[in-house]
Amino acid sequence: MKLLKHSIVNAAFIVIMSAIYSFLFIFTSNHIEFLRLLSKAETLQSDFWNGWSSFIKSGNMEYIGYAIIILTVIILLFMGFKPIKKYDEYQLSILSKSLIVSGILSILAVPVIMILILSDPSYAIETIFLFAVVQWFCVLIIDLIYVIKY
């Protein structure tokens, strides 16, 4: 946890992970090999999954990648207006607890994802992409709130 005392570590983590997620979403959004792996639209009787699958197939994941980049830039701008500092014990406690909660929620989501994939393996990619989008946006929003507040 000593490493988390430096605000630059938070920024580096957010930038590296956001770069990975945004590259993944932007690169795969119109990649023909990836689009072939997706399930056929309207194969389930669930409007949510059919809509999510259509959303991915139409190449809209690149917009999610751009939204990740925009949120990351906003976080960096808020961090840039504040002097580079070491977090005190109170701030470090809040940051570490938010990272721990995010990690625990991600770990708890894995069995749910496994159940969804086992119930309909043809929607495995859509399920994993939904998990990645929700998980990383939650991390970015929590970090944005943290950076604005502290």
Secondary structure, 3 states (H helix, E strand, C coil): CHHHHEHHHHHHHHHHHHHHHHHHHHHHCCCHHHHHHCCCCCCCCCHHHHHHHHHHHCCCHHHHHHHHHHHHHHHHHHHHCCCCCECCHHHHHHHHHHHHHHHHHHHHHHHHHHHHHHHCHHHHHHHHHHHHHHHHHHHHHHHHHHHHHC
